Amino acid sequence: MTDDPDHEEMAATTDGGLATVADEPRAVSDLLSETEAGIAGYNYAYLDEHTKREVRRGVLNAIALPGHQVPFASREMPLARGWGTGGIQTTLSLLGPEDTFKVIDQGSDESINAANIRRLAETTADVETTTDTTDASVIQTRHRIPEEVLTDDQILVLQVPTTDPLRRVDGSDDANRRRHAHKNYSKMWVALYENVVEWGEIQISARYPVMVHDRYLMDPSPIPRWDTSKLNDADSLFLFAAGREARIYAVPPHTDVEPLAFEDRQFQVERFDGKRCHRCASTDTYLTEVTDEDGVTRYACNDASFCEKRIEDPTLSKSHHLDDETVAWGPGTPDPLVDDARRETVLDNGNSSVTEGGDEA
């Protein structure tokens, strides 16, 4: 024991030998007390303040070095590593009482993973949640970037299973870190060349390697090629977090992001060859195949939230919430928003058709 009053005060605010928020300096503790609306027995936003500061420092370092993998002290979470623990830690470290939170999993807000993450944040951080991309200030996503244009007020946190794109060509992380340090990406270029020789084009469906700010080769997480171009010169902040590998990297707003490609084999996005969503008739969104119980294969928008908006308003633009309606977003696919005098979309029993000179869906 000691007669030091400061020591006695700290001992009185310690529960079972584990430091609590009360162990922080008085100014910090008072500030945090204003946001203690989470579930009883847990710190605000589940994580302790030391962990959240550690993650925020990692985020700041990642923003300062776009595309560079920054290590951080990844903590245990109430789910297995590999199921989005890095994204959850980053999200919970950034959320505040004034934020509105959205979670999507492969384009869906209603999957079990997305619903549970949303419920965790809503319960422990007492934040508003939404399924509308335009209403969210923080969006956590697994393997998709929303179709609607993100603004400079929004942060997109992507869950990352594999951080290093060079692992495709060399399993040694030590060797790959040396390659990043020297900007030596020749082995990746050779792998892409071999891919072209074998298939006639670069056959990488997801995790397409990109060069960030003409310096670091980056893995954009398993997003489809359709979303890769959305990283370039965007208004929003993109954060990539891997809890299992304890790495964070970032693409700050208005950063050059260029997919690797050859002059005679340019980067291409997925081609749907005239297919359209069977629900909203969109042709300028990323489509996924849906097989009904009767064996019929249809196509549907992968971004379920935006698809619902298009059903209500087939002429809705991806940049409808911005002042500039001419914002180009996503790949150069055919735009379904043509003159009403030449096109009429008819939705009948889940089937869409185009009349007055248009092509039948």
C-alpha positions as CSV (number, residue, x, y, z in Angstrom):
1,M,0.0,0.0,0.0
2,T,1.0,3.6,-0.4
3,D,-0.1,6.9,1.0
4,D,-0.1,8.5,-2.4
5,P,-3.7,9.9,-2.9
6,D,-3.5,9.7,-6.7
7,H,-2.7,6.0,-6.3
8,E,-5.6,5.5,-4.0
9,E,-8.0,7.2,-6.5
10,M,-6.8,5.1,-9.3
11,A,-7.2,1.9,-7.2
12,A,-10.7,2.9,-6.4
13,T,-11.6,3.3,-10.1
14,T,-10.2,-0.1,-11.1
15,D,-12.5,-3.0,-11.6
16,G,-10.9,-6.4,-11.0
17,G,-7.4,-5.1,-11.9
18,L,-8.5,-4.0,-15.4
19,A,-8.2,-0.3,-16.2
20,T,-11.4,1.5,-17.1
21,V,-12.3,4.8,-18.7
22,A,-12.1,6.4,-15.2
23,D,-8.4,5.8,-15.2
24,E,-8.0,8.3,-17.9
25,P,-7.2,12.0,-17.1
26,R,-10.1,13.9,-15.7
27,A,-10.7,16.0,-18.9
28,V,-10.9,12.9,-21.1
29,S,-13.2,11.0,-18.6
30,D,-15.5,14.0,-18.5
31,L,-15.6,14.1,-22.3
32,L,-16.4,10.4,-22.6
33,S,-19.1,10.6,-19.9
34,E,-21.2,12.6,-22.4
35,T,-21.3,9.6,-24.7
36,E,-21.9,6.8,-22.2
37,A,-25.2,5.8,-23.7
38,G,-24.0,2.3,-24.8
39,I,-24.9,-1.0,-23.3
40,A,-24.3,-1.3,-19.5
41,G,-20.9,-2.9,-18.7
42,Y,-19.2,-2.0,-21.9
43,N,-17.2,1.0,-23.0
44,Y,-18.7,3.4,-25.5
45,A,-18.6,1.6,-29.0
46,Y,-17.5,-1.6,-27.3
47,L,-13.7,-1.0,-27.6
48,D,-11.6,0.6,-24.8
49,E,-10.3,4.1,-25.4
50,H,-6.6,2.9,-25.6
51,T,-7.6,0.5,-28.5
52,K,-9.6,3.2,-30.3
53,R,-6.7,5.7,-30.1
54,E,-4.3,3.0,-31.4
55,V,-6.6,2.4,-34.4
56,R,-7.1,6.1,-35.1
57,R,-3.3,6.6,-35.1
58,G,-3.0,3.8,-37.6
59,V,-5.7,5.4,-39.7
60,L,-3.9,8.8,-39.7
61,N,-0.7,7.1,-40.7
62,A,-2.4,5.3,-43.5
63,I,-4.0,8.5,-44.8
64,A,-0.5,10.1,-44.8
65,L,0.9,7.3,-46.9
66,P,-1.8,6.3,-49.4
67,G,-1.8,2.6,-50.2
68,H,0.9,1.7,-47.5
69,Q,0.0,-1.1,-45.1
70,V,0.2,0.3,-41.5
71,P,0.3,-2.3,-38.7
72,F,-1.9,-1.8,-35.7
73,A,-2.7,-3.8,-32.5
74,S,-5.7,-5.8,-33.6
75,R,-7.8,-6.9,-30.7
76,E,-10.0,-9.8,-30.1
77,M,-13.6,-9.2,-31.1
78,P,-16.9,-11.2,-30.5
79,L,-16.5,-13.0,-33.8
80,A,-13.8,-15.1,-35.5
81,R,-10.9,-13.4,-37.3
82,G,-11.5,-13.4,-41.0
83,W,-15.2,-12.3,-40.5
84,G,-14.5,-8.5,-40.6
85,T,-12.8,-7.9,-37.3
86,G,-10.5,-5.3,-38.8
87,G,-13.4,-3.4,-40.3
88,I,-15.4,-3.5,-37.1
89,Q,-12.5,-2.2,-35.0
90,T,-11.9,0.6,-37.4
91,T,-15.6,1.5,-37.6
92,L,-16.1,1.5,-33.8
93,S,-13.0,3.6,-33.4
94,L,-14.5,6.3,-35.7
95,L,-18.1,6.3,-34.7
96,G,-19.5,9.1,-32.6
97,P,-22.9,10.0,-31.3
98,E,-23.7,12.2,-34.3
99,D,-22.9,9.6,-36.9
100,T,-25.3,7.6,-39.0
101,F,-24.1,4.0,-39.7
102,K,-24.7,1.7,-42.7
103,V,-23.4,-1.9,-43.2
104,I,-23.5,-3.8,-46.4
105,D,-22.4,-7.4,-47.2
106,Q,-22.0,-8.2,-50.9
107,G,-24.4,-5.4,-51.7
108,S,-27.0,-6.4,-49.1
109,D,-28.1,-4.7,-45.9
110,E,-30.0,-7.7,-44.7
111,S,-27.4,-10.4,-44.6
112,I,-26.7,-12.0,-41.2
113,N,-23.2,-10.5,-41.0
114,A,-24.4,-7.0,-41.9
115,A,-27.3,-7.1,-39.5
116,N,-25.2,-8.3,-36.6
117,I,-22.5,-5.7,-37.1
118,R,-25.2,-3.0,-37.4
119,R,-26.8,-4.2,-34.2
120,L,-23.5,-4.2,-32.3
121,A,-22.8,-0.6,-33.2
122,E,-26.4,0.5,-32.5
123,T,-26.3,-1.2,-29.1
124,T,-22.9,-0.2,-27.8
125,A,-22.4,3.2,-29.6
126,D,-26.1,4.3,-29.6
127,V,-25.8,5.6,-33.2
128,E,-28.5,6.0,-35.8
129,T,-28.4,3.3,-38.5
130,T,-29.7,3.4,-42.0
131,T,-29.9,1.3,-45.2
132,D,-29.8,4.5,-47.4
133,T,-26.3,5.2,-48.7
134,T,-26.9,8.9,-49.0
135,D,-27.9,9.2,-45.3
136,A,-24.8,7.4,-43.8
137,S,-21.7,9.2,-42.6
138,V,-19.8,5.9,-42.0
139,I,-20.4,2.9,-44.2
140,Q,-18.8,-0.5,-43.5
141,T,-18.8,-2.9,-46.4
142,R,-17.8,-6.3,-47.4
143,H,-16.6,-6.6,-51.0
144,R,-18.7,-3.8,-52.6
145,I,-18.7,-0.1,-53.1
146,P,-22.2,1.4,-53.2
147,E,-23.5,2.5,-56.6
148,E,-24.5,6.0,-55.4
149,V,-21.8,8.6,-55.4
150,L,-20.1,9.0,-52.0
151,T,-19.4,12.5,-50.8
152,D,-16.6,14.2,-48.8
153,D,-18.7,13.8,-45.7
154,Q,-18.6,10.0,-45.9
155,I,-16.1,7.3,-44.9
156,L,-16.2,3.9,-46.4
157,V,-14.6,1.1,-44.4
158,L,-13.8,-2.1,-46.3
159,Q,-13.3,-5.5,-44.7
160,V,-10.1,-7.0,-46.1
161,P,-9.2,-10.7,-46.0
162,T,-5.8,-10.4,-47.7
163,T,-3.8,-7.2,-47.6
164,D,-0.9,-7.7,-50.0
165,P,-1.5,-8.1,-53.7
166,L,2.0,-9.5,-54.2
167,R,0.9,-12.6,-52.3
168,R,-0.5,-13.7,-55.6
169,V,3.0,-14.1,-57.0
170,D,5.1,-14.7,-53.9
171,G,4.0,-16.2,-50.5
172,S,6.9,-14.6,-48.6
173,D,5.7,-11.5,-46.8
174,D,9.3,-10.5,-46.0
175,A,10.2,-10.5,-49.6
176,N,7.0,-8.6,-50.6
177,R,7.7,-5.9,-48.0
178,R,11.1,-5.4,-49.6
179,R,9.5,-5.1,-53.0
180,H,7.1,-2.4,-51.6
181,A,10.0,-0.5,-50.1
182,H,11.9,-0.5,-53.4
183,K,8.7,-0.1,-55.6
184,N,9.8,-3.3,-57.3
185,Y,6.6,-4.8,-58.8
186,S,8.1,-6.5,-61.8
187,K,6.9,-10.0,-60.6
188,M,3.3,-8.8,-60.7
189,W,3.8,-7.4,-64.2
190,V,5.2,-10.8,-65.3
191,A,2.2,-12.5,-63.8
192,L,-0.2,-10.2,-65.6
193,Y,1.7,-10.8,-68.9
194,E,1.4,-14.6,-68.4
195,N,-2.3,-14.2,-67.8
196,V,-2.7,-12.3,-71.1
197,V,-0.7,-14.9,-73.0
198,E,-2.9,-17.7,-71.6
199,W,-6.3,-16.0,-71.9
200,G,-5.9,-13.1,-74.3
201,E,-6.8,-10.6,-71.5
202,I,-6.2,-10.1,-67.8
203,Q,-8.4,-12.6,-66.1
204,I,-8.7,-11.2,-62.5
205,S,-12.3,-11.0,-61.4
206,A,-11.8,-9.4,-58.0
207,R,-8.9,-8.0,-55.9
208,Y,-7.6,-6.3,-59.1
209,P,-4.2,-4.8,-58.2
210,V,-4.0,-1.0,-58.4
211,M,-1.2,1.6,-58.1
212,V,-2.0,4.3,-55.5
213,H,-0.5,7.7,-55.9
214,D,2.0,6.2,-58.4
215,R,3.8,4.7,-55.4
216,Y,2.3,1.7,-53.7
217,L,0.7,-1.4,-55.2
218,M,-2.5,-2.0,-53.3
219,D,-5.1,-4.7,-52.9
220,P,-8.5,-3.1,-53.1
221,S,-10.1,-6.0,-51.2
222,P,-12.3,-8.5,-53.2
223,I,-14.4,-5.8,-54.8
224,P,-15.3,-6.6,-58.4
225,R,-13.5,-4.8,-61.2
226,W,-16.7,-2.7,-61.6
227,D,-15.9,-0.9,-58.4
228,T,-12.2,-0.5,-58.9
229,S,-12.5,2.7,-60.9
230,K,-14.6,4.3,-58.1
231,L,-11.5,4.5,-56.0
232,N,-9.8,7.0,-58.3
233,D,-10.2,10.7,-57.5
234,A,-13.2,10.1,-55.3
235,D,-14.5,12.7,-52.8
236,S,-14.8,10.2,-49.9
237,L,-12.2,8.5,-47.7
238,F,-11.7,4.8,-48.2
239,L,-10.2,2.8,-45.3
240,F,-9.2,-0.8,-45.6
241,A,-8.8,-2.9,-42.5
242,A,-7.7,-6.5,-41.9
243,G,-8.0,-7.7,-38.3
244,R,-6.4,-11.1,-38.9
245,E,-3.3,-9.5,-40.5
246,A,-3.4,-6.4,-38.2
247,R,-3.0,-4.0,-41.1
248,I,-4.8,-0.8,-42.1
249,Y,-4.4,1.1,-45.4
250,A,-6.2,4.0,-47.0
251,V,-7.1,5.9,-50.1
252,P,-7.6,9.5,-49.2
253,P,-10.0,11.8,-51.2
254,H,-8.8,12.9,-54.6
255,T,-6.0,10.3,-54.8
256,D,-4.9,8.8,-58.1
257,V,-5.7,5.1,-58.2
258,E,-4.8,3.3,-61.4
259,P,-5.4,-0.4,-62.2
260,L,-2.4,-2.2,-63.6
261,A,-2.8,-2.8,-67.3
262,F,-0.8,-2.8,-70.6
263,E,-1.1,-0.3,-73.4
264,D,-2.6,-3.0,-75.7
265,R,-4.6,-4.8,-73.0
266,Q,-6.4,-2.1,-71.1
267,F,-8.3,-2.5,-67.9
268,Q,-11.8,-3.7,-68.4
269,V,-14.8,-4.1,-66.1
270,E,-17.4,-6.9,-66.1
271,R,-19.5,-7.0,-69.3
272,F,-23.1,-7.9,-69.0
273,D,-23.9,-7.8,-72.8
274,G,-27.3,-6.1,-72.8
275,K,-28.5,-7.7,-69.5
276,R,-30.6,-5.6,-67.2
277,C,-32.0,-5.9,-63.7
278,H,-35.2,-7.9,-63.7
279,R,-36.6,-5.7,-60.9
280,C,-35.7,-2.1,-61.8
281,A,-34.4,-2.6,-65.4
282,S,-31.1,-0.9,-64.7
283,T,-28.2,-1.5,-67.1
284,D,-25.7,0.8,-65.4
285,T,-25.3,-1.1,-62.2
286,Y,-23.3,-4.2,-61.2
287,L,-25.5,-7.2,-61.8
288,T,-25.5,-10.6,-60.2
289,E,-27.1,-13.8,-61.4
290,V,-30.2,-15.0,-59.4
291,T,-31.6,-18.5,-60.1
292,D,-35.2,-19.0,-59.2
293,E,-36.7,-22.1,-57.8
294,D,-38.0,-23.0,-61.2
295,G,-34.4,-22.9,-62.6
296,V,-34.8,-19.6,-64.5
297,T,-31.7,-17.4,-64.3
298,R,-32.3,-13.7,-63.9
299,Y,-30.1,-10.7,-63.3
300,A,-30.5,-8.3,-60.4
301,C,-28.7,-5.2,-59.0
302,N,-26.2,-6.2,-56.4
303,D,-26.7,-3.0,-54.5
304,A,-30.1,-3.8,-53.1
305,S,-30.7,-0.4,-51.5
306,F,-30.2,1.4,-54.8
307,C,-32.3,-1.1,-56.6
308,E,-35.3,-0.3,-54.4
309,K,-34.9,3.4,-55.2
310,R,-34.7,2.6,-59.0
311,I,-38.0,0.6,-58.7
312,E,-39.7,3.6,-57.3
313,D,-38.0,6.0,-59.8
314,P,-36.5,4.3,-62.9
315,T,-34.9,7.6,-64.0
316,L,-33.0,8.1,-60.7
317,S,-29.4,9.0,-61.3
318,K,-26.5,7.6,-59.2
319,S,-25.6,11.2,-58.3
320,H,-29.2,12.3,-57.6
321,H,-28.2,13.6,-54.2
322,L,-25.6,16.0,-55.5
323,D,-25.9,19.4,-57.0
324,D,-24.0,18.3,-60.1
325,E,-26.2,15.7,-61.9
326,T,-23.4,15.1,-64.5
327,V,-21.0,13.4,-62.1
328,A,-19.5,10.3,-63.8
329,W,-19.5,7.4,-61.5
330,G,-18.6,3.8,-62.2
331,P,-17.6,2.2,-65.5
332,G,-18.7,3.5,-68.9
333,T,-21.6,1.2,-69.3
334,P,-24.8,2.1,-71.2
335,D,-27.0,4.5,-69.3
336,P,-30.6,3.5,-69.2
337,L,-31.8,7.0,-68.6
338,V,-32.6,7.9,-72.2
339,D,-35.3,10.2,-73.7
340,D,-38.8,9.2,-72.4
341,A,-40.2,9.7,-75.9
342,R,-38.1,6.7,-77.1
343,R,-38.1,4.5,-74.1
344,E,-40.8,3.2,-71.7
345,T,-39.9,0.8,-68.9
346,V,-42.6,-1.7,-68.1
347,L,-42.3,-3.8,-64.9
348,D,-44.7,-6.7,-65.0
349,N,-44.4,-9.8,-62.8
350,G,-40.7,-9.2,-62.4
351,N,-40.0,-9.0,-66.1
352,S,-38.9,-5.8,-67.9
353,S,-39.2,-4.8,-71.5
354,V,-38.3,-1.7,-73.5
355,T,-40.8,-0.4,-76.1
356,E,-40.8,2.1,-78.9
357,G,-37.7,1.1,-80.7
358,G,-35.8,-0.3,-77.7
359,D,-34.4,-3.8,-77.3
360,E,-36.4,-6.4,-75.5
361,A,-35.0,-7.4,-72.1
